[in-house]
Amino acid sequence: MTGADNTTTGADNTTAGPETTEAATDEPGFTCVLDIEGWQCPSPDLEACTCFGCNDNGNCPVEEDCFCPDCAVAEFTCQADECVDDGECNPAFEACVCDDCVAHPSCMG
């Protein structure tokens, strides 16, 4: 199964194609990827670089992005050992502790 190219790079908000937009960050080199081979993000928001969003209920189900406060707790699944470190931040699988996602808008500040 092939998915749409849902990647973003840079910070100048120019559209490179019908499925590509710029990430909501001024950090150079930040790349947001919402779809991976064989899996498609159910609620993609490339501008905010979110796949599921946050529910802030104290739990971190698989239907919550890894940068959410609920998922920053050590007992949940989004931890450093989940980092791919390929230069692309996938918020559904990688958290703020990952080098790829340090510049995610929700991780900064």
C-alpha positions in Angstrom: 0.0 0.0 0.0 1.4 3.4 -0.9 0.3 6.5 0.9 0.3 10.2 0.1 3.6 12.1 0.6 2.8 13.8 3.9 6.1 15.3 4.7 7.0 18.9 5.6 10.3 20.7 5.7 11.7 24.2 6.3 9.7 27.2 7.6 8.7 29.4 4.7 5.1 28.0 4.3 5.4 27.3 0.5 3.5 24.4 -0.8 5.6 21.8 -2.7 2.7 19.7 -3.9 -0.9 18.8 -3.2 0.0 16.7 -0.1 2.9 18.7 1.3 2.9 21.8 3.4 5.3 23.5 5.8 5.7 22.6 9.4 4.6 25.1 12.1 8.2 25.8 13.3 11.0 28.2 12.4 13.6 25.6 13.2 15.7 24.8 10.1 15.9 21.2 9.2 12.7 20.2 11.1 10.8 17.6 9.0 7.3 16.3 10.0 6.2 12.9 8.6 2.6 11.8 9.3 2.4 8.7 7.1 4.8 5.8 7.0 4.8 2.9 4.6 1.8 0.6 5.4 0.3 3.0 7.9 -1.6 6.3 7.4 -2.3 8.9 10.1 -6.0 9.0 10.8 -6.3 12.8 11.5 -3.2 14.4 9.8 -2.5 18.1 10.5 0.7 19.0 8.8 0.6 22.6 9.9 0.7 21.6 13.6 2.6 18.3 12.9 0.0 16.2 14.7 -1.5 12.8 13.9 -4.0 12.2 16.7 -3.7 15.2 18.9 -3.8 15.2 22.8 -6.7 14.2 25.1 -5.0 15.2 28.4 -6.8 12.6 30.5 -3.8 11.0 32.2 -3.5 8.1 29.8 -1.5 7.6 26.7 -3.4 5.3 24.3 -2.0 4.5 20.9 -4.5 7.1 19.6 -2.6 10.0 21.1 0.5 11.7 19.8 3.8 11.0 21.6 4.6 14.7 22.3 1.4 15.0 24.4 1.9 15.5 28.2 0.2 12.2 29.0 2.7 10.4 26.9 5.8 12.0 28.5 5.4 9.8 31.6 8.0 7.0 31.7 5.4 4.2 32.0 3.9 4.9 28.7 5.1 3.8 25.3 6.5 7.0 23.7 10.1 6.9 25.0 13.6 7.3 23.7 13.8 3.7 22.7 11.1 4.4 20.1 13.2 7.1 18.4 14.1 6.3 14.8 16.6 9.2 14.4 16.2 9.4 10.6 15.8 13.2 10.4 12.0 12.9 10.3 9.6 13.5 13.2 6.6 11.2 13.3 4.5 12.5 16.2 2.4 9.2 16.4 5.6 7.2 17.2 8.3 9.7 18.4 8.3 12.0 21.4 10.1 15.2 22.3 13.0 13.1 23.7 13.8 12.1 20.1 16.4 14.2 18.2 14.0 14.3 15.2 11.2 15.9 17.2 13.1 18.3 19.5 12.0 21.2 17.2 8.3 20.1 17.1 6.2 23.1 18.0 4.7 21.4 21.1 8.2 20.4 22.3 9.6 23.9 22.3 9.1 26.2 25.1 
